[in-house]
């Protein structure tokens, strides 16, 4: 860890990411940047931004309560390896990957059909209930996934990454407009006073998005376990892209973690790598340095190539190539072949070539975290190429 412009920073970052962090630090009571950081909408991914009496919808972002869940199963690893192609086919055909998808299976047991959460009383969320019910348990596009792993003891884990889908995006859009937020990347984050009507409504709607995202990830993990005929024996579940009211050094703060994982001492988290590399289960460790991150750590490996840089740009009218991308299909195929990973879906913008190396990112956080399990990917399912997901951030 080092300080840059009085901001505690872990890892190495592009100048534009550091410039965005400095802009955020000027308007917040506290700011820190995790090692997987990169440019985001108004606040860098990997940013931890806190204030005593204000909450920032910019810092939480469009994909409210995006998060990671991992569950350990009782199925033998040998059985999964032997049937990995069929298993991944079943996952791909059963679950809903892509943009604007509905869950094709009956969700009549969803708590959102009759849920009385106070967030539904907000103007932002009221019109979104039908969409929320239809999309519960859909995964979306971009870097959202359903993976199968084996750990160092050759036990099988499911790992998932996605958020609150159209519900969260609609809530965020409504409140950002109400706050007069500017559109773009390098803009000042907006805040609500938590004692104001808009602030109270935002907190209620955001927490509704969190409840919804947790329910969606629970549903997907349970559905995959059922596909495998397995029982869930252990689970780890965390949001990022969320705000919590927390105590830090005697101060009560609203802490927004945008692409950062809560890591209080002993708190476990699932952190995903890329489709061709390890992921991990970690826990927070009580050190002086961990206090500087407001008990936070990374949520993934972190991008080094933007999506357009990776895949190139095209003229939408003619289809002509304006600029070729830096990642070629044979590069991604070679990486997955070396890793012996079975992929369903996935575009070049999600190739491991687009990301930092997770072990290096974790090493930057030193003794603030402890790795409990190393997860090696066996199968990865993501939405197909060429899908833009408006619900991710």
C-alpha positions in Angstrom: 0.0 0.0 0.0 1.1 3.5 -0.7 -0.4 7.0 -0.6 -1.1 8.9 -3.8 -2.5 12.4 -3.2 -3.3 11.3 0.4 -5.4 8.4 -1.0 -4.4 4.9 0.3 -3.8 2.9 -2.9 -3.1 -0.9 -3.3 -1.6 -2.2 -6.5 -0.7 -0.5 -9.8 -3.2 1.6 -11.8 -3.6 3.6 -15.0 -3.3 7.4 -14.7 -7.0 7.9 -15.6 -8.0 5.6 -12.7 -5.9 7.6 -10.3 -7.3 10.9 -11.6 -10.8 9.6 -11.1 -9.9 8.5 -7.6 -8.6 12.0 -6.8 -11.8 13.6 -8.0 -13.8 11.3 -5.8 -11.6 12.0 -2.8 -12.3 15.7 -3.0 -16.0 15.2 -2.5 -16.0 12.4 0.0 -15.0 12.1 3.7 -12.8 9.2 2.9 -11.6 7.3 -0.2 -9.4 4.2 -0.8 -8.6 2.3 -4.0 -8.2 -1.5 -4.2 -5.7 -3.3 -6.3 -8.2 -4.5 -8.9 -9.2 -0.9 -9.6 -10.0 0.5 -13.1 -12.0 3.3 -14.6 -15.8 3.3 -13.8 -18.8 5.5 -14.2 -18.0 8.5 -11.9 -16.2 6.3 -9.3 -13.4 3.8 -10.2 -14.2 0.1 -9.9 -12.3 -0.9 -6.7 -13.1 2.4 -5.0 -14.2 2.5 -1.4 -15.9 5.9 -0.7 -17.3 6.9 2.6 -19.2 9.9 4.2 -20.7 10.4 7.6 -24.1 11.8 6.6 -24.3 11.3 2.8 -24.7 8.4 0.5 -23.7 8.3 -3.2 -25.7 6.6 -5.9 -22.8 7.1 -8.2 -20.5 5.1 -5.9 -23.0 2.2 -5.6 -23.4 2.3 -9.4 -26.0 1.0 -11.9 -25.7 -2.7 -11.0 -26.8 -2.3 -7.4 -25.7 -5.1 -5.2 -23.7 -7.0 -7.8 -21.9 -9.6 -5.9 -20.3 -13.0 -5.7 -21.6 -16.2 -4.2 -19.7 -19.6 -3.9 -21.2 -22.8 -2.6 -19.4 -26.1 -1.9 -21.2 -29.3 -2.9 -21.0 -32.9 -1.8 -20.6 -34.3 -5.3 -17.4 -36.2 -6.1 -15.0 -34.2 -8.3 -14.3 -37.2 -10.5 -18.0 -37.4 -11.4 -18.0 -33.7 -12.4 -14.9 -34.0 -14.5 -16.2 -37.1 -16.3 -19.4 -35.4 -17.2 -18.2 -31.8 -17.5 -19.4 -31.2 -21.1 -22.9 -32.4 -20.4 -23.1 -30.5 -17.1 -22.1 -27.3 -18.8 -24.6 -27.9 -21.6 -27.3 -28.4 -19.0 -26.3 -25.2 -17.1 -26.2 -23.2 -20.4 -29.6 -24.5 -21.5 -31.3 -24.3 -18.1 -30.2 -20.8 -16.9 -30.9 -17.5 -18.6 -27.8 -15.8 -19.9 -27.9 -12.6 -21.9 -29.7 -9.2 -22.0 -33.3 -8.7 -21.2 -34.0 -12.3 -20.4 -36.7 -13.8 -18.3 -36.3 -16.8 -16.0 -38.1 -19.5 -18.0 -38.8 -21.6 -14.9 -41.6 -21.0 -12.4 -40.6 -18.5 -9.7 -44.0 -18.5 -7.9 -42.1 -19.0 -4.7 -40.1 -15.8 -5.2 -40.4 -13.4 -2.2 -40.8 -10.6 -4.7 -44.3 -11.7 -5.8 -45.8 -10.6 -2.5 -42.8 -9.0 -0.8 -43.7 -6.0 1.4 -40.1 -4.6 1.5 -40.3 -0.8 2.1 -38.2 -0.3 -1.0 -41.3 -1.1 -3.1 -42.9 2.1 -1.8 -40.3 4.3 -3.5 -41.2 6.0 -6.7 -38.1 4.5 -8.3 -39.0 0.9 -7.6 -42.8 0.9 -7.9 -43.0 0.3 -11.6 -40.3 -2.3 -11.7 -41.9 -5.2 -9.7 -43.1 -7.1 -12.8 -39.7 -6.9 -14.4 -38.0 -7.9 -11.1 -40.2 -11.0 -10.8 -39.6 -12.0 -14.4 -35.8 -11.6 -14.2 -35.1 -13.2 -10.8 -32.4 -15.8 -11.3 -31.2 -14.5 -14.6 -27.4 -13.9 -15.0 -27.1 -11.3 -17.7 -24.0 -10.5 -19.8 -20.6 -8.9 -19.6 -18.4 -10.3 -16.8 -21.3 -12.1 -15.1 -20.9 -15.9 -14.9 -21.7 -19.3 -13.4 -18.6 -21.4 -12.9 -17.7 -24.8 -11.5 -14.5 -25.3 -9.6 -12.4 -27.8 -7.8 -10.5 -26.7 -4.7 -7.2 -27.9 -3.3 -8.9 -30.8 -1.6 -10.6 -31.7 -4.9 -14.0 -30.6 -3.6 -16.5 -29.1 -6.1 -17.7 -25.5 -5.8 -20.2 -23.4 -7.7 -19.3 -19.7 -8.1 -21.6 -17.0 -9.5 -21.3 -13.3 -10.2 -24.2 -11.0 -11.0 -26.4 -8.4 -9.4 -29.9 -6.9 -9.3 -30.5 -6.8 -13.1 -33.2 -4.5 -14.4 -34.5 -3.7 -11.0 -31.1 -2.2 -9.8 -30.5 -0.4 -13.1 -33.9 1.2 -13.0 -33.5 2.3 -9.4 -30.0 3.7 -10.1 -31.1 5.5 -13.2 -34.1 7.2 -11.4 -32.0 8.4 -8.5 -29.1 9.6 -10.6 -31.5 11.7 -12.6 -33.2 13.0 -9.4 -29.7 14.0 -8.1 -28.9 15.9 -11.3 -25.9 13.6 -12.1 -23.9 14.2 -15.2 -23.5 11.4 -17.7 -20.0 10.2 -18.3 -16.9 8.6 -16.7 -14.9 11.6 -15.4 -17.7 13.4 -13.5 -18.1 14.3 -9.9 -20.1 11.7 -7.9 -23.4 12.9 -6.6 -24.6 12.4 -3.0 -27.8 12.5 -1.0 -28.0 13.6 2.6 -29.2 10.5 4.4 -31.7 12.6 6.4 -33.4 14.0 3.3 -36.4 12.4 1.6 -34.4 11.4 -1.4 -31.7 10.0 0.7 -34.1 7.9 2.8 -35.8 6.7 -0.4 -32.5 5.8 -2.0 -31.4 3.7 1.0 -34.7 1.8 1.0 -34.6 1.2 -2.7 -30.9 0.2 -2.7 -31.5 -2.3 0.1 -34.4 -3.7 -1.9 -31.9 -4.2 -4.7 -29.6 -6.0 -2.3 -32.3 -8.3 -1.1 -33.2 -9.1 -4.7 -29.6 -9.7 -5.8 -29.1 -12.1 -2.9 -32.2 -14.0 -3.8 -31.2 -14.3 -7.4 -27.7 -15.7 -6.6 -29.3 -18.1 -4.0 -31.7 -19.3 -6.7 -29.0 -19.9 -9.3 -26.7 -21.8 -6.9 -29.5 -24.0 -5.7 -30.7 -24.6 -9.3 -27.2 -25.7 -10.4 -26.8 -27.9 -7.3 -30.1 -29.6 -8.2 -28.9 -30.1 -11.8 -25.9 -32.0 -10.4 -28.0 -33.9 -7.9 -25.8 -32.5 -5.2 -26.4 -30.9 -1.7 -24.9 -27.6 -0.7 -22.6 -28.0 2.3 -21.1 -24.5 2.6 -21.7 -21.1 1.2 -20.0 -17.7 1.1 -22.0 -14.7 -0.1 -21.0 -11.0 -0.5 -22.2 -7.9 -2.2 -20.0 -5.3 -3.9 -21.6 -2.2 -5.5 -23.4 -1.5 -2.2 -23.4 0.9 0.8 -23.4 -0.1 4.4 -23.6 1.9 7.6 -20.5 1.0 9.6 -18.3 2.0 12.5 -14.7 2.8 11.7 -12.3 4.3 14.3 -15.2 5.7 16.3 -16.9 7.2 13.3 -20.3 6.1 11.8 -19.9 6.1 8.0 -21.9 5.2 5.0 -19.3 3.1 3.2 -19.9 2.5 -0.5 -17.8 -0.3 -2.1 -17.9 -0.1 -5.9 -16.3 -3.4 -7.0 -14.8 -4.0 -3.6 -15.5 -6.8 -1.2 -16.2 -6.3 2.6 -13.4 -8.0 4.5 -13.8 -7.5 8.2 -11.7 -9.7 10.4 -12.8 -13.3 9.9 -15.4 -12.4 7.2 -15.1 -14.7 4.2 -15.4 -13.7 0.6 -15.4 -15.3 -2.8 -13.2 -13.5 -5.3 -13.3 -14.6 -8.9 -10.4 -14.6 -11.3 -10.7 -15.0 -15.1 -12.3 -17.8 -17.1 -8.9 -19.5 -17.4 -7.4 -19.0 -14.0 -7.9 -19.6 -10.3 -10.4 -17.9 -8.0 -10.2 -17.9 -4.3 -12.1 -18.0 -1.0 -10.5 -15.5 1.4 -11.1 -13.9 4.8 -10.3 -10.5 6.3 -7.4 -10.2 8.8 -7.2 -7.5 11.5 -4.2 -5.4 10.7 -3.5 -1.6 10.8 -3.4 -1.6 7.0 -6.8 -3.3 6.7 -8.3 -0.3 8.7 -7.1 2.0 5.9 -9.2 0.1 3.4 -12.2 0.4 5.7 -12.1 -3.4 6.0 -12.3 -3.9 2.2 -10.5 -5.9 -0.5 -10.7 -6.8 -4.2 -13.8 -8.3 -5.9 -11.9 -9.8 -8.9 -8.8 -9.6 -11.0 -9.5 -6.2 -12.5 -9.4 -5.2 -16.1 -6.4 -3.9 -18.1 -8.2 -3.8 -21.4 -11.5 -2.1 -22.0 -14.1 -4.0 -24.0 -13.6 -2.0 -27.2 -9.9 -2.2 -26.9 -10.2 -6.0 -26.6 -12.7 -6.6 -29.4 -12.2 -3.6 -31.7 -14.8 -1.1 -33.0 -17.2 -1.4 -36.0 -19.3 1.0 -38.0 -22.8 0.0 -37.0 -24.4 1.0 -40.3 -21.9 -0.8 -42.6 -20.4 -3.4 -40.3 -16.9 -2.3 -41.5 -14.1 -2.7 -39.0 -12.9 0.7 -37.7 -10.2 -0.7 -35.5 -9.2 -4.3 -34.8 -9.2 -5.5 -31.3 -6.1 -6.5 -29.3 -7.4 -10.0 -28.4 -7.8 -12.6 -31.1 -10.0 -15.8 -30.9 -6.9 -18.0 -31.0 -5.5 -16.3 -28.0 -8.5 -17.0 -25.8 -8.8 -20.5 -27.2 -5.2 -21.3 -26.4 -5.5 -20.0 -22.8 -8.6 -22.1 -22.2 -7.0 -25.2 -23.7 -3.9 -24.8 -21.4 -6.3 -24.4 -18.4 -8.5 -27.4 -19.6 -11.6 -25.3 -19.0 -14.9 -26.0 -20.8 -16.5 -22.7 -21.8 -20.1 -22.0 -22.8 -20.7 -18.5 -24.2 -18.1 -15.9 -23.4 -16.7 -13.2 -25.7 -13.2 -12.0 -26.4 -13.8 -9.0 -24.0 -13.8 -11.6 -21.2 -10.6 -13.4 -22.3 -8.0 -13.7 -19.5 -5.9 -11.4 -21.8 -8.1 -8.5 -20.7 -7.4 -8.8 -17.0 -4.8 -8.5 -14.4 -3.4 -11.6 -12.8 -5.4 -12.4 -9.6 -2.4 -13.7 -7.5 -0.6 -10.3 -8.2 -3.7 -8.4 -7.2 -4.1 -10.4 -4.0 -0.4 -10.0 -3.1 -0.8 -6.2 -3.2 -3.2 -6.5 -0.3 -0.6 -8.4 1.7 -1.5 -9.5 5.2 -4.9 -7.7 5.2 -6.4 -11.0 3.8 -5.9 -14.7 4.2 -6.5 -17.2 1.4 -8.6 -20.1 2.6 -9.2 -22.0 -0.6 -7.8 -21.9 -4.1 -10.5 -22.8 -6.7 -9.4 -24.1 -10.1 -12.0 -23.7 -12.9 -13.5 -26.8 -14.6 -16.4 -25.1 -16.5 -17.4 -21.5 -17.2 -20.8 -20.3 -18.5 -21.3 -16.7 -19.6 -23.5 -14.8 -22.1 -22.3 -15.0 -25.7 -20.2 -12.5 -27.5 -21.6 -9.2 -28.8 -24.1 -8.6 -26.1 -24.0 -5.2 -24.4 -25.4 -5.5 -20.9 -26.9 -2.2 -19.6 -27.3 -3.7 -16.1 -23.6 -4.1 -15.4 -21.1 -1.5 -14.1 
